């Protein structure tokens, strides 16, 4: 019985570590923020999603470690600067 509890506890600990350290995926808050920044950029590009994705891809090449949210903010700043 004790062995079964130890094994179950170890499995639960491994599962918790895997959940805490998982890479990829975005939290619901981050996903909402991404959509918000996408909408801002789409307003500036008159709904041109292709331009948005090309700009994000270009930024990703320069900043490969950046998250999509960070890239969207960079693209937004670039569009704002170009408008001035």
N, C-alpha and C positions, 0 to 999 in steps of 0.2 A: 504494500500500500504506500509506504514511504517512497519507494522507488518511482512509482507512478506519479506521485505529487512532484517529485524532483524533476522528472522528465517533462511534465506539463508546465512547471514553472520555467524551466530552461527554454522550452518552445515559445512560451509567452514572451520571455525576455528577448529572444531572437526576433520574434515578430515585431516587438515594440521598437527595437533598434532599426530594423529594416524600414518600418514606417517612418521613423524619424529622419532617416538619412536618405530617403528615396530621392533620386534625381529626376528631373522632368516633371511635367504636369504643373499646373499652376493652382494656387489656392483660389477659392471662389472670389476673395477680395481682389486678388491680382487680376483675375479674369475680367471682373467688372471694371477695373481701372483700365485694362487694355481696351475694352470696348469703348470706354469713355474717350480715351485718347484717339482711337480710330475714328470715332464720330467727329471729333474736332478737326482731324486732318481731312476727313472726307468732305466736311463743309468747306474747307479751304481749297480743295481740289475739285469742287463741284461734283462730288460723288464718284470720282475716278479712282476706283479701288486698284486698278493696275498701277497707277502712279504711286499710290501708297505702298504697295508691295514692292515695287522696284526701288523706292527710296529706302525701305526697311532692309531689303537685300543688300543694297549698296553699303548701308551703315554696318550691316552684319559682317561684311567682308573686312571692314576697317576695325571693327570691335567684335571679334568672334566670341568673347566671353560675356558679352552683355546680354541681358534678358530682353525679351520682346518689348516689355514695358519701357525699359531704358531706351531701346532703339526708337520706339514710337515718340518718346519725349524729345529725343535728338532730332528726329524728322520734323516734329512740330516746331521746335526752335528754329530749325533751318528755314522752314516755310515762313515763319513770322519775320525772321531777319531779311529774307528775300522780298517781303512785301514792303518793308520800310524804305 
